[in-house]
Amino acid sequence: MANEITHTDHGSKLSASISLFVAGAAAGAIAALLFAPQAGRETRRQLNEYGKRTSDTMNQWATAAYDLFTDHDKLNARSRQEEATKSNERHDLGTKSQMHAFAR
């Protein structure tokens, strides 16, 4: 039980640390934009391009993940179907040999 409490405390500290890191990174990004030596128009253009690249990358990753899981599901379904077919064939073979032995 003491182990569970320690594990939960560790998880809370980790999530708090991650939250603080993300908040600091966001504050740093905002400060960098506010104090940037270039014009606002140029900054907006760069942010727009970055957003488009990020969107394209996320779409590629999502498509790859979808394809991976879809192919994996198809392979699993195919192997389950093949296994069921083999099982039915073994059952049919066993039934035929029993009938053949019984007919003797």
KOLVEXKE-464292 format. One line per 2 residues: number of its first residue (from 1); for each residue x, y, z of N, C-alpha, C, O, CB. Coordinates in steps of 0.1 Angstrom, whole numbers, plus 5000, padded with zeros to 4 digits. Glycine has a CB too. Layout:
BEGIN
NUM> X:Y:Z:X:Y:Z:X:Y:Z:X:Y:Z:X:Y:Z ~ ...
***
This chain:
BEGIN
1> 5008:4988:5000:5000:5000:5000:5009:5013:5000:5006:5022:4993:4991:5000:5012 ~ 5020:5012:5008:5029:5024:5008:5035:5026:4994:5038:5037:4990:5040:5022:5018
3> 5037:5015:4987:5042:5015:4974:5033:5023:4964:5037:5030:4956:5046:5001:4969 ~ 5020:5020:4966:5010:5027:4957:5010:5042:4959:5008:5049:4950:4996:5021:4960
5> 5011:5046:4972:5011:5060:4975:5023:5067:4969:5022:5077:4963:5010:5062:4991 ~ 5035:5060:4970:5047:5066:4965:5046:5067:4950:5050:5077:4944:5059:5057:4969
7> 5040:5057:4943:5039:5057:4929:5029:5068:4924:5032:5075:4915:5033:5043:4924 ~ 5018:5070:4932:5009:5081:4928:5015:5094:4930:5013:5103:4922:4996:5079:4937
9> 5023:5096:4941:5029:5109:4944:5039:5112:4933:5040:5123:4928:5037:5109:4957 ~ 5047:5102:4928:5056:5103:4917:5049:5108:4904:5054:5116:4897:5064:5090:4915
11> 5038:5102:4902:5030:5105:4890:5025:5119:4891:5025:5127:4880:5018:5096:4888 ~ 5021:5124:4902:5016:5138:4904:5027:5148:4902:5026:5158:4896:5010:5140:4918
13> 5039:5144:4907:5051:5153:4906:5055:5154:4891:5059:5164:4886:5062:5148:4914 ~ 5054:5143:4884:5058:5142:4870:5048:5151:4862:5053:5158:4853:5058:5128:4865
15> 5035:5149:4864:5026:5157:4856:5027:5172:4860:5025:5180:4851:5011:5152:4859 ~ 5030:5175:4872:5032:5189:4876:5044:5195:4869:5044:5206:4864:5033:5191:4891
17> 5055:5187:4868:5067:5191:4861:5065:5193:4847:5070:5203:4841:5078:5181:4864 ~ 5058:5184:4841:5055:5185:4826:5046:5198:4824:5048:5205:4814:5048:5173:4821
19> 5036:5200:4832:5028:5212:4831:5036:5225:4832:5034:5234:4824:5016:5212:4841 ~ 5045:5225:4841:5053:5237:4843:5062:5239:4831:5065:5250:4827:5062:5236:4856
21> 5068:5228:4826:5076:5229:4814:5068:5234:4802:5073:5243:4795:5082:5215:4811 ~ 5056:5229:4800:5048:5234:4789:5045:5248:4790:5045:5256:4781:5035:5225:4787
23> 5041:5252:4802:5037:5266:4805:5050:5275:4803:5048:5286:4797:5032:5268:4819 ~ 5061:5271:4807:5073:5279:4805:5077:5280:4790:5081:5291:4785:5085:5273:4812
25> 5075:5269:4783:5078:5269:4768:5068:5279:4761:5072:5286:4752:5077:5255:4762 ~ 5056:5279:4765:5046:5288:4759:5049:5302:4762:5048:5311:4753:5031:5284:4764
27> 5053:5305:4775:5056:5319:4778:5069:5323:4771:5069:5335:4766:5059:5320:4794 ~ 5078:5314:4769:5090:5318:4761:5087:5320:4747:5093:5329:4740:5101:5307:4762
29> 5078:5313:4741:5074:5315:4727:5067:5328:4725:5070:5335:4715:5065:5303:4722 ~ 5058:5331:4734:5051:5344:4734:5061:5356:4735:5060:5366:4727:5040:5345:4745
31> 5070:5354:4744:5080:5365:4746:5089:5367:4734:5092:5378:4730:5089:5362:4758 ~ 5093:5355:4727:5101:5356:4715:5093:5363:4704:5099:5371:4696:5105:5342:4711
33> 5080:5360:4703:5072:5367:4693:5071:5382:4695:5072:5390:4686:5058:5361:4692 ~ 5069:5386:4708:5067:5400:4711:5080:5408:4709:5080:5419:4705:5063:5401:4726
35> 5092:5402:4712:5104:5409:4711:5112:5406:4698:5124:5409:4697:5113:5406:4723 ~ 5106:5400:4688:5113:5396:4676:5117:5408:4668:5110:5418:4668:5103:5387:4667
37> 5129:5408:4662:5134:5420:4655:5128:5421:4641:5131:5431:4635:5149:5419:4654 ~ 5119:5413:4637:5114:5414:4624:5099:5419:4625:5094:5421:4635:5113:5400:4617
39> 5094:5423:4613:5081:5429:4612:5070:5419:4616:5072:5407:4614:5078:5435:4599 ~ 5059:5423:4621:5048:5415:4624:5043:5407:4612:5039:5395:4614:5036:5423:4630
41> 5043:5413:4600:5038:5406:4588:5047:5394:4585:5042:5383:4582:5038:5415:4576 ~ 5060:5395:4587:5069:5384:4584:5068:5373:4595:5068:5362:4592:5084:5390:4585
43> 5066:5377:4607:5064:5367:4618:5051:5359:4615:5051:5347:4617:5063:5374:4632 ~ 5040:5366:4611:5028:5359:4609:5029:5350:4597:5024:5339:4597:5016:5370:4606
45> 5037:5354:4587:5039:5345:4575:5047:5333:4579:5043:5322:4575:5047:5353:4564 ~ 5057:5334:4588:5065:5323:4592:5056:5314:4601:5057:5301:4600:5077:5328:4601
47> 5048:5319:4610:5039:5311:4618:5029:5304:4609:5026:5292:4612:5032:5320:4628 ~ 5024:5310:4599:5014:5304:4590:5021:5292:4583:5015:5281:4582:5009:5314:4580
49> 5033:5294:4578:5040:5283:4571:5043:5272:4581:5042:5260:4577:5054:5288:4565 ~ 5047:5275:4593:5050:5265:4603:5037:5257:4606:5037:5245:4607:5055:5271:4616
51> 5026:5264:4607:5013:5257:4610:5009:5248:4599:5005:5237:4601:5002:5268:4612 ~ 5012:5252:4586:5008:5244:4575:5017:5231:4575:5013:5220:4572:5010:5251:4562
53> 5030:5233:4577:5040:5221:4578:5036:5212:4589:5036:5200:4587:5054:5226:4580 ~ 5032:5218:4600:5028:5209:4612:5016:5202:4608:5014:5190:4612:5027:5218:4624
55> 5006:5208:4602:4994:5202:4598:4996:5191:4589:4990:5180:4590:4984:5212:4592 ~ 5004:5193:4579:5008:5183:4569:5014:5171:4576:5011:5159:4573:5017:5188:4558
57> 5024:5174:4585:5031:5163:4592:5021:5155:4600:5021:5142:4600:5042:5168:4601 ~ 5012:5161:4607:5002:5154:4616:4993:5146:4607:4989:5135:4611:4994:5164:4624
59> 4989:5151:4596:4980:5143:4587:4988:5131:4581:4982:5120:4580:4976:5152:4575 ~ 5000:5132:4578:5008:5121:4574:5009:5110:4585:5008:5098:4582:5022:5125:4569
61> 5012:5115:4597:5013:5106:4608:5000:5099:4611:4999:5087:4613:5018:5113:4621 ~ 4989:5106:4610:4976:5100:4612:4972:5090:4602:4967:5079:4605:4965:5111:4613
63> 4976:5093:4589:4973:5084:4578:4982:5071:4580:4977:5060:4578:4976:5090:4565 ~ 4994:5073:4584:5003:5062:4586:4998:5053:4597:4998:5041:4596:5017:5066:4589
65> 4994:5059:4608:4988:5052:4620:4976:5044:4616:4974:5033:4619:4986:5061:4632 ~ 4967:5051:4608:4954:5045:4604:4957:5033:4595:4952:5022:4597:4946:5055:4596
67> 4966:5035:4586:4970:5024:4577:4976:5012:4584:4973:5000:4582:4980:5029:4566 ~ 4985:5015:4594:4991:5005:4602:4981:4997:4610:4981:4984:4609:5001:5011:4612
69> 4972:5004:4616:4962:4996:4624:4952:4989:4616:4947:4979:4619:4955:5006:4634 ~ 4948:4995:4604:4939:4989:4595:4945:4976:4589:4938:4966:4589:4934:4999:4584
71> 4957:4977:4585:4964:4965:4579:4966:4955:4590:4964:4943:4587:4978:4969:4574 ~ 4969:4959:4602:4971:4950:4613:4957:4943:4616:4957:4930:4618:4976:4957:4626
73> 4946:4950:4616:4933:4944:4618:4930:4934:4607:4924:4924:4610:4923:4955:4620 ~ 4933:4938:4595:4930:4929:4583:4938:4917:4584:4933:4906:4582:4933:4936:4570
75> 4951:4918:4588:4959:4906:4590:4954:4897:4601:4954:4885:4599:4974:4910:4592 ~ 4950:4903:4612:4945:4895:4623:4932:4888:4619:4930:4876:4622:4942:4904:4635
77> 4923:4895:4612:4911:4889:4607:4913:4878:4597:4907:4867:4598:4901:4899:4601 ~ 4923:4880:4588:4926:4869:4579:4932:4857:4586:4929:4846:4582:4937:4875:4568
79> 4941:4859:4595:4947:4848:4602:4937:4841:4611:4937:4828:4612:4959:4852:4611 ~ 4927:4848:4617:4917:4841:4624:4908:4833:4615:4904:4822:4618:4908:4852:4632
81> 4905:4839:4603:4897:4831:4593:4904:4819:4589:4898:4808:4587:4894:4840:4581 ~ 4917:4820:4586:4925:4808:4581:4926:4798:4592:4925:4786:4590:4939:4813:4577
83> 4927:4802:4605:4928:4793:4616:4914:4786:4618:4914:4774:4620:4932:4800:4629 ~ 4903:4793:4616:4890:4787:4617:4888:4777:4606:4883:4766:4608:4879:4798:4616
85> 4893:4780:4594:4892:4771:4582:4900:4758:4585:4895:4747:4582:4897:4778:4569 ~ 4912:4760:4590:4920:4748:4593:4914:4740:4604:4914:4727:4603:4934:4752:4598
87> 4908:4746:4614:4902:4739:4625:4890:4731:4620:4888:4719:4623:4897:4749:4636 ~ 4882:4737:4611:4871:4730:4605:4875:4719:4596:4869:4708:4596:4862:4740:4596
89> 4886:4720:4589:4892:4710:4581:4896:4698:4589:4894:4686:4586:4903:4714:4572 ~ 4903:4701:4600:4907:4690:4610:4895:4683:4615:4895:4671:4617:4916:4696:4621
91> 4885:4691:4619:4873:4685:4625:4866:4676:4614:4862:4665:4618:4863:4696:4630 ~ 4865:4681:4602:4859:4673:4591:4867:4660:4589:4861:4649:4587:4858:4681:4579
93> 4880:4661:4589:4889:4650:4586:4887:4640:4598:4886:4628:4595:4904:4654:4585 ~ 4887:4645:4610:4885:4636:4621:4871:4629:4621:4870:4617:4624:4886:4643:4634
95> 4861:4636:4617:4848:4630:4616:4847:4619:4605:4841:4609:4607:4837:4641:4613 ~ 4854:4622:4594:4854:4613:4583:4861:4600:4587:4857:4589:4583:4860:4619:4570
97> 4873:4601:4594:4880:4589:4598:4872:4581:4608:4873:4569:4609:4894:4593:4603 ~ 4865:4588:4617:4856:4581:4626:4845:4573:4619:4843:4562:4623:4850:4591:4637
99> 4839:4580:4609:4829:4573:4602:4835:4561:4594:4828:4551:4593:4822:4583:4592 ~ 4847:4563:4588:4853:4552:4581:4856:4541:4590:4854:4529:4587:4866:4557:4574
101> 4861:4544:4602:4864:4533:4612:4851:4526:4616:4851:4514:4618:4872:4539:4624 ~ 4841:4534:4618:4828:4528:4622:4822:4519:4611:4816:4509:4614:4818:4539:4626
103> 4824:4523:4599:4819:4515:4588:4826:4502:4586:4820:4493:4580:4820:4523:4575 ~ 4838:4500:4591:4845:4488:4590:4839:4478:4598:4843:4466:4599:4860:4489:4593
***
